[in-house]
Amino acid sequence: MDGESLFHIASEFSVSYAPELPGIVMTWRGYHTSASFRAQNESVLTTLAAHRATKILCDIGHFLLIGSEDQAWLNGNWLPRAMDAGLRHAAIVTPLYFFNRVAVSEVVQRLDSSRLSVEYFESPAAAGDWLRGVG
């Protein structure tokens, strides 16, 4: 964990467009309330639509947890809208934290894989390499 304890990881979020992929890069770190999680994901959707991006790199290696209600919201609300906006490929940096790995796996298992391909990676660099080679 890079010497950081579970309780000392600052909550951070960023979203940007990376023309070299081309696609969206979002980075989550620490803990986020449900309200923050949903608001930040709305900004991801806005960025995705603005750039007509079909790819996303989800760096969630240091993201602590997606709660069960937010998992349901992702599957029933946000992900269908993201796919309707054109999202087709997602590269996920595998979470370090066990419970978030389980949560992310649950969300991905409920996806329509014919509309969105998802792959897991150990690093953002490997995730970016994959995204550059698809779609």
N, CA, C and O of each residue as an XYZ file, in Angstrom:
540
protein
N       0.814     -1.195      0.000
C       0.000      0.000      0.000
C       0.852      1.251      0.000
O       0.379      2.293      0.454
N       2.050      1.208     -0.471
C       2.913      2.376     -0.542
C       3.103      3.040      0.814
O       3.266      4.258      0.885
N       3.087      2.260      1.892
C       3.330      2.792      3.211
C       2.170      3.571      3.818
O       2.314      4.097      4.922
N       1.040      3.665      3.151
C      -0.110      4.408      3.668
C      -1.038      3.441      4.384
O      -1.298      2.342      3.893
N      -1.543      3.854      5.557
C      -2.512      3.006      6.229
C      -3.878      3.228      5.594
O      -4.116      4.230      4.921
N      -4.739      2.297      5.818
C      -6.089      2.348      5.265
C      -6.803      3.630      5.654
O      -7.635      4.123      4.894
N      -6.497      4.177      6.817
C      -7.229      5.330      7.321
C      -6.571      6.664      6.983
O      -7.083      7.713      7.373
N      -5.469      6.646      6.281
C      -4.763      7.889      5.973
C      -4.675      8.170      4.475
O      -3.834      8.959      4.044
N      -5.513      7.548      3.698
C      -5.529      7.794      2.263
C      -6.492      8.939      1.993
O      -7.680      8.850      2.305
N      -5.979     10.000      1.418
C      -6.820     11.161      1.113
C      -7.832     10.793      0.035
O      -7.525     10.042     -0.891
N      -9.037     11.327      0.166
C     -10.056     11.123     -0.860
C      -9.757     12.054     -2.025
O      -9.722     13.275     -1.874
N      -9.548     11.464     -3.165
C      -9.244     12.238     -4.365
C     -10.024     11.657     -5.535
O     -10.352     10.471     -5.566
N     -10.310     12.528     -6.497
C     -10.977     12.111     -7.723
C     -10.504     13.024     -8.840
O     -10.334     14.228     -8.646
N     -10.295     12.443    -10.005
C     -10.003     13.267    -11.181
C     -10.577     12.578    -12.411
O     -10.702     11.355    -12.466
N     -10.923     13.403    -13.396
C     -11.383     12.897    -14.684
C     -10.786     13.795    -15.754
O     -10.743     15.017    -15.608
N     -10.325     13.168    -16.839
C      -9.753     13.940    -17.941
C      -9.886     13.140    -19.227
O     -10.151     11.938    -19.217
N      -9.695     13.839    -20.320
C      -9.678     13.196    -21.627
C      -8.224     12.990    -22.020
O      -7.417     13.916    -21.939
N      -7.889     11.780    -22.445
C      -6.525     11.442    -22.859
C      -6.538     11.127    -24.350
O      -6.902     10.019    -24.744
N      -6.141     12.097    -25.192
C      -6.209     11.876    -26.639
C      -5.341     10.723    -27.127
O      -5.612     10.154    -28.185
N      -4.307     10.371    -26.377
C      -3.431      9.282    -26.813
C      -4.099      7.910    -26.714
O      -3.608      6.954    -27.313
N      -5.210      7.785    -25.971
C      -5.873      6.477    -25.865
C      -6.740      6.159    -27.078
O      -6.623      5.019    -27.527
N      -7.546      6.944    -27.644
C      -8.202      8.120    -27.076
C      -9.328      7.676    -26.143
O     -10.058      6.730    -26.438
N      -9.458      8.370    -25.020
C     -10.508      8.018    -24.079
C     -10.433      8.819    -22.799
O      -9.616      9.727    -22.650
N     -11.301      8.461    -21.888
C     -11.421      9.125    -20.598
C     -10.561      8.387    -19.582
O     -10.477      7.159    -19.603
N      -9.925      9.141    -18.696
C      -9.203      8.562    -17.559
C      -9.842      9.107    -16.296
O      -9.915     10.319    -16.095
N     -10.306      8.195    -15.445
C     -10.809      8.630    -14.135
C     -10.001      7.922    -13.072
O      -9.662      6.746    -13.197
N      -9.700      8.670    -12.015
C      -8.905      8.145    -10.914
C      -9.649      8.398     -9.606
O     -10.044      9.522     -9.298
N      -9.823      7.337     -8.859
C     -10.476      7.399     -7.549
C      -9.463      6.962     -6.499
O      -8.703      6.018     -6.710
N      -9.462      7.661     -5.362
C      -8.554      7.319     -4.284
C      -9.273      7.597     -2.959
O      -9.930      8.628     -2.809
N      -9.145      6.684     -2.015
C      -9.725      6.893     -0.694
C     -11.202      6.568     -0.653
O     -11.711      5.787     -1.457
N     -11.884      7.190      0.309
C     -13.304      6.952      0.541
C     -14.119      8.119     -0.010
O     -13.711      9.275      0.100
N     -15.268      7.811     -0.601
C     -16.200      8.826     -1.092
C     -17.598      8.479     -0.609
O     -18.005      7.318     -0.640
N     -18.327      9.491     -0.163
C     -19.723      9.268      0.209
C     -20.511      8.905     -1.048
O     -20.037      9.093     -2.168
N     -21.703      8.391     -0.848
C     -22.557      8.065     -1.974
C     -22.845      9.309     -2.819
O     -22.807      9.248     -4.048
N     -23.131     10.433     -2.162
C     -23.421     11.668     -2.895
C     -22.222     12.106     -3.725
O     -22.378     12.505     -4.879
N     -21.032     12.035     -3.150
C     -19.814     12.406     -3.880
C     -19.569     11.438     -5.036
O     -19.240     11.861     -6.144
N     -19.728     10.146     -4.777
C     -19.514      9.126     -5.793
C     -20.421      9.360     -7.006
O     -19.969      9.306     -8.150
N     -21.688      9.617     -6.743
C     -22.635      9.812     -7.844
C     -22.374     11.124     -8.575
O     -22.434     11.165     -9.804
N     -22.090     12.183     -7.850
C     -21.805     13.478     -8.489
C     -20.554     13.390     -9.359
O     -20.533     13.900    -10.479
N     -19.525     12.749     -8.846
C     -18.290     12.618     -9.629
C     -18.526     11.764    -10.870
O     -17.992     12.062    -11.938
N     -19.317     10.712    -10.739
C     -19.623      9.889    -11.911
C     -20.432     10.654    -12.952
O     -20.302     10.398    -14.149
N     -21.263     11.586    -12.506
C     -21.969     12.436    -13.470
C     -20.969     13.287    -14.252
O     -21.156     13.519    -15.446
N     -19.909     13.754    -13.588
C     -18.893     14.528    -14.310
C     -18.130     13.651    -15.300
O     -17.700     14.127    -16.351
N     -17.963     12.373    -14.965
C     -17.343     11.431    -15.913
C     -18.233     11.291    -17.140
O     -17.743     11.328    -18.269
N     -19.522     11.133    -16.929
C     -20.464     10.986    -18.042
C     -20.482     12.233    -18.922
O     -20.535     12.127    -20.147
N     -20.439     13.395    -18.312
C     -20.389     14.648    -19.066
C     -19.125     14.701    -19.935
O     -19.188     15.084    -21.103
N     -17.989     14.318    -19.364
C     -16.714     14.318    -20.102
C     -16.747     13.289    -21.222
O     -16.282     13.555    -22.330
N     -17.295     12.116    -20.932
C     -17.426     11.058    -21.933
C     -18.241     11.545    -23.128
O     -17.836     11.369    -24.277
N     -19.381     12.151    -22.854
C     -20.259     12.634    -23.928
C     -19.629     13.791    -24.689
O     -19.741     13.861    -25.913
N     -18.971     14.695    -23.980
C     -18.361     15.868    -24.632
C     -17.295     15.464    -25.633
O     -17.115     16.128    -26.654
N     -16.583     14.375    -25.346
C     -15.498     13.926    -26.234
C     -15.915     12.763    -27.124
O     -15.118     12.245    -27.907
N     -17.183     12.361    -26.992
C     -17.682     11.197    -27.740
C     -16.737      9.999    -27.585
O     -16.449      9.282    -28.543
N     -16.272      9.810    -26.363
C     -15.296      8.751    -26.071
C     -15.974      7.389    -26.016
O     -17.100      7.260    -25.535
N     -15.279      6.386    -26.508
C     -15.767      5.012    -26.451
C     -14.959      4.172    -25.458
O     -15.265      3.003    -25.228
N     -13.913      4.788    -24.867
C     -13.012      4.059    -23.968
C     -12.859      4.818    -22.657
O     -12.907      6.047    -22.607
N     -12.669      4.024    -21.584
C     -12.414      4.627    -20.284
C     -11.389      3.800    -19.518
O     -11.452      2.571    -19.493
N     -10.458      4.487    -18.905
C      -9.486      3.879    -18.007
C      -9.928      4.236    -16.598
O      -9.959      5.411    -16.230
N     -10.268      3.223    -15.809
C     -10.766      3.413    -14.444
C      -9.660      3.036    -13.464
O      -9.472      1.858    -13.159
N      -8.940      4.023    -12.976
C      -7.880      3.761    -12.006
C      -8.508      3.795    -10.618
O      -8.649      4.854    -10.007
N      -8.879      2.618    -10.137
C      -9.534      2.498     -8.835
C      -8.692      1.651     -7.887
O      -9.215      1.086     -6.926
N      -7.404      1.563     -8.151
C      -6.516      0.762     -7.319
C      -6.543      1.159     -5.858
O      -6.434      0.297     -4.986
N      -6.687      2.455     -5.567
C      -6.670      2.946     -4.189
C      -8.036      3.463     -3.745
O      -8.130      4.229     -2.786
N      -9.089      3.046     -4.440
C     -10.455      3.416     -4.061
C     -10.912      2.391     -3.030
O     -10.808      1.186     -3.260
N     -11.422      2.867     -1.886
C     -11.712      1.956     -0.781
C     -12.923      1.072     -0.997
O     -12.835     -0.139     -0.797
N     -14.068      1.646     -1.406
C     -15.258      0.816     -1.481
C     -16.376      1.493     -2.265
O     -16.602      2.698     -2.147
N     -17.066      0.691     -3.063
C     -18.317      1.124     -3.686
C     -19.426      0.421     -2.911
O     -19.506     -0.808     -2.916
N     -20.271      1.188     -2.254
C     -21.351      0.623     -1.451
C     -22.369     -0.118     -2.299
O     -22.440      0.082     -3.511
N     -23.151     -0.968     -1.665
C     -24.106     -1.806     -2.410
C     -25.167     -0.970     -3.133
O     -25.554     -1.316     -4.249
N     -25.644      0.115     -2.530
C     -26.624      0.960     -3.220
C     -25.999      1.645     -4.432
O     -26.658      1.823     -5.457
N     -24.736      2.028     -4.318
C     -24.063      2.646     -5.453
C     -23.735      1.629     -6.536
O     -23.693      1.977     -7.716
N     -23.503      0.389     -6.155
C     -23.325     -0.663     -7.155
C     -24.608     -0.814     -7.980
O     -24.563     -0.894     -9.208
N     -25.733     -0.851     -7.299
C     -27.021     -0.969     -7.993
C     -27.264      0.245     -8.876
O     -27.777      0.110     -9.987
N     -26.900      1.434     -8.395
C     -27.050      2.663     -9.182
C     -26.175      2.611    -10.438
O     -26.612      3.012    -11.516
N     -24.934      2.114    -10.298
C     -24.070      1.978    -11.476
C     -24.723      1.077    -12.517
O     -24.810      1.439    -13.691
N     -25.180     -0.093    -12.087
C     -25.751     -1.049    -13.034
C     -27.083     -0.604    -13.612
O     -27.343     -0.821    -14.796
N     -27.918      0.004    -12.812
C     -29.252      0.341    -13.269
C     -29.416      1.723    -13.854
O     -30.422      2.005    -14.505
N     -28.434      2.599    -13.631
C     -28.586      3.989    -14.039
C     -27.386      4.480    -14.837
O     -27.501      4.782    -16.025
N     -26.237      4.559    -14.179
C     -25.091      5.217    -14.797
C     -24.518      4.436    -15.986
O     -24.308      5.009    -17.055
N     -24.269      3.158    -15.811
C     -23.669      2.388    -16.910
C     -24.559      2.313    -18.149
O     -24.038      2.438    -19.257
N     -25.869      2.117    -18.025
C     -26.692      2.173    -19.240
C     -26.596      3.530    -19.955
O     -26.564      3.580    -21.185
N     -26.549      4.615    -19.195
C     -26.418      5.934    -19.829
C     -25.050      6.097    -20.469
O     -24.940      6.687    -21.544
N     -24.008      5.586    -19.828
C     -22.662      5.670    -20.408
C     -22.575      4.865    -21.700
O     -21.966      5.313    -22.672
N     -23.178      3.686    -21.716
C     -23.170      2.879    -22.935
C     -24.017      3.537    -24.021
O     -23.650      3.503    -25.195
N     -25.144      4.134    -23.640
C     -25.956      4.870    -24.613
C     -25.183      6.048    -25.199
O     -25.413      6.439    -26.343
N     -24.259      6.616    -24.405
C     -23.426      7.734    -24.877
C     -22.259      7.260    -25.729
O     -21.531      8.077    -26.292
N     -22.069      5.933    -25.830
C     -21.031      5.406    -26.712
C     -19.919      4.623    -26.049
O     -19.044      4.110    -26.747
N     -19.915      4.507    -24.724
C     -18.858      3.760    -24.040
C     -18.891      2.294    -24.465
O     -19.934      1.645    -24.392
N     -17.734      1.770    -24.914
C     -17.663      0.391    -25.383
C     -16.547     -0.425    -24.741
O     -16.619     -1.654    -24.725
N     -15.507      0.239    -24.206
C     -14.345     -0.472    -23.653
C     -13.936      0.171    -22.334
O     -13.750      1.385    -22.248
N     -13.800     -0.670    -21.304
C     -13.380     -0.179    -19.995
C     -12.186     -0.994    -19.504
O     -12.221     -2.224    -19.476
N     -11.139     -0.286    -19.122
C      -9.941     -0.904    -18.544
C      -9.912     -0.514    -17.074
O      -9.870      0.671    -16.742
N      -9.934     -1.504    -16.199
C     -10.006     -1.262    -14.762
C      -8.690     -1.640    -14.103
O      -8.202     -2.760    -14.255
N      -8.119     -0.685    -13.366
C      -6.958     -1.004    -12.532
C      -7.513     -1.663    -11.276
O      -8.265     -1.045    -10.523
N      -7.143     -2.904    -11.056
C      -7.699     -3.731     -9.995
C      -7.539     -3.080     -8.622
O      -6.437     -2.676     -8.250
N      -8.635     -2.978     -7.872
C      -8.559     -2.414     -6.524
C      -7.662     -3.246     -5.605
O      -7.662     -4.475     -5.665
N      -6.905     -2.561     -4.762
C      -6.063     -3.236     -3.777
C      -6.884     -3.818     -2.641
O      -6.487     -4.808     -2.027
N      -8.028     -3.205     -2.359
C      -8.818     -3.560     -1.194
C      -9.831     -4.632     -1.538
O     -10.622     -4.483     -2.470
N      -9.800     -5.720     -0.773
C     -10.598     -6.902     -1.064
C     -12.073     -6.592     -1.302
O     -12.644     -7.029     -2.300
N     -12.694     -5.839     -0.391
C     -14.128     -5.610     -0.507
C     -14.474     -4.789     -1.743
O     -15.556     -4.954     -2.307
N     -13.584     -3.918     -2.169
C     -13.857     -3.176     -3.397
C     -13.629     -4.060     -4.624
O     -14.325     -3.904     -5.627
N     -12.672     -4.978     -4.564
C     -12.506     -5.934     -5.671
C     -13.794     -6.729     -5.858
O     -14.245     -6.935     -6.985
N     -14.387     -7.177     -4.739
C     -15.640     -7.934     -4.809
C     -16.750     -7.042     -5.371
O     -17.514     -7.477     -6.232
N     -16.843     -5.812     -4.897
C     -17.893     -4.892     -5.360
C     -17.775     -4.638     -6.857
O     -18.770     -4.692     -7.579
N     -16.574     -4.363     -7.320
C     -16.359     -4.088     -8.750
C     -16.690     -5.326     -9.577
O     -17.314     -5.223    -10.633
N     -16.278     -6.483     -9.102
C     -16.584     -7.726     -9.803
C     -18.092     -7.933     -9.930
O     -18.575     -8.368    -10.975
N     -18.834     -7.620     -8.865
C     -20.301     -7.748     -8.902
C     -20.906     -6.826     -9.965
O     -21.801     -7.238    -10.703
N     -20.431     -5.600    -10.045
C     -20.939     -4.656    -11.044
C     -20.637     -5.174    -12.447
O     -21.515     -5.182    -13.310
N     -19.414     -5.602    -12.675
C     -19.002     -6.048    -14.012
C     -19.767     -7.304    -14.428
O     -20.135     -7.445    -15.594
N     -20.006     -8.209    -13.492
C     -20.730     -9.447    -13.827
C     -22.158     -9.177    -14.290
O     -22.739     -9.993    -15.006
N     -22.721     -8.055    -13.895
C     -24.104     -7.726    -14.269
C     -24.195     -6.941    -15.584
O     -25.295     -6.635    -16.044
N     -23.070     -6.621    -16.178
C     -23.051     -5.841    -17.416
C     -23.443     -6.671    -18.619
O     -23.310     -7.895    -18.614
N     -23.921     -6.005    -19.639
C     -24.148     -6.619    -20.941
C     -22.806     -6.575    -21.686
O     -22.435     -5.545    -22.248
N     -22.091     -7.695    -21.683
C     -20.748     -7.723    -22.266
C     -20.759     -7.554    -23.787
O     -19.710     -7.331    -24.392
N     -21.935     -7.657    -24.404
C     -21.999     -7.393    -25.845
C     -21.968     -5.885    -26.119
O     -21.685     -5.462    -27.240
N     -22.260     -5.072    -25.087
C     -22.245     -3.612    -25.243
C     -20.999     -2.969    -24.665
O     -20.590     -1.898    -25.114
N     -20.381     -3.614    -23.661
C     -19.222     -3.030    -22.997
C     -18.231     -4.125    -22.641
O     -18.536     -5.018    -21.851
N     -17.037     -4.051    -23.230
C     -15.985     -5.007    -22.871
C     -15.173     -4.421    -21.718
O     -14.828     -3.239    -21.720
N     -14.876     -5.265    -20.741
C     -14.155     -4.850    -19.544
C     -12.984     -5.790    -19.327
O     -13.123     -7.010    -19.411
N     -11.832     -5.205    -19.048
C     -10.638     -5.980    -18.711
C     -10.010     -5.375    -17.464
O     -10.147     -4.179    -17.207
N      -9.313     -6.216    -16.686
C      -8.645     -5.795    -15.457
C      -7.139     -5.764    -15.651
O      -6.580     -6.584    -16.380
N      -6.481     -4.806    -14.987
C      -5.038     -4.636    -15.112
C      -4.441     -4.272    -13.765
O      -5.127     -3.766    -12.877
N      -3.156     -4.539    -13.633
C      -2.455     -4.232    -12.384
C      -1.928     -2.805    -12.339
O      -1.566     -2.320    -11.267
N      -1.878     -2.128    -13.472
C      -1.336     -0.767    -13.492
C      -2.055      0.088    -14.533
O      -2.605     -0.438    -15.501
N      -2.050      1.403    -14.333
C      -2.625      2.290    -15.354
C      -1.908      2.168    -16.701
O      -2.542      2.292    -17.749
N      -0.611      1.931    -16.684
C       0.134      1.804    -17.943
C      -0.360      0.608    -18.752
O      -0.569      0.718    -19.960
N      -0.545     -0.525    -18.093
C      -1.044     -1.719    -18.790
C      -2.468     -1.506    -19.290
O      -2.816     -1.943    -20.386
N      -3.289     -0.836    -18.490
C      -4.660     -0.538    -18.903
C      -4.664      0.354    -20.139
O      -5.430      0.119    -21.073
N      -3.814      1.373    -20.146
C      -3.713      2.266    -21.293
C      -3.231      1.546    -22.547
O      -3.717      1.816    -23.645
N      -2.278      0.630    -22.387
C      -1.785     -0.152    -23.532
C      -2.931     -0.935    -24.174
O      -3.057     -0.980    -25.397
N      -3.761     -1.547    -23.334
C      -4.886     -2.314    -23.866
C      -5.870     -1.423    -24.597
O      -6.331     -1.752    -25.689
N      -6.189     -0.282    -23.978
C      -7.160      0.631    -24.605
C      -6.663      1.157    -25.950
O      -7.453      1.323    -26.879
N      -5.363      1.420    -26.061
C      -4.825      1.885    -27.340
C      -4.984      0.834    -28.440
O      -5.011      1.174    -29.623
N      -5.090     -0.435    -28.057
C      -5.176     -1.508    -29.036
C      -6.580     -1.961    -29.377
O      -6.754     -2.818    -30.244
N      -7.602     -1.399    -28.706
C      -8.986     -1.818    -28.994
C      -9.766     -0.710    -29.667
O      -9.411      0.467    -29.608
N     -10.854     -1.134    -30.315
C     -11.833     -0.216    -30.888
C     -11.272      0.788    -31.817
O     -12.011      1.612    -32.357
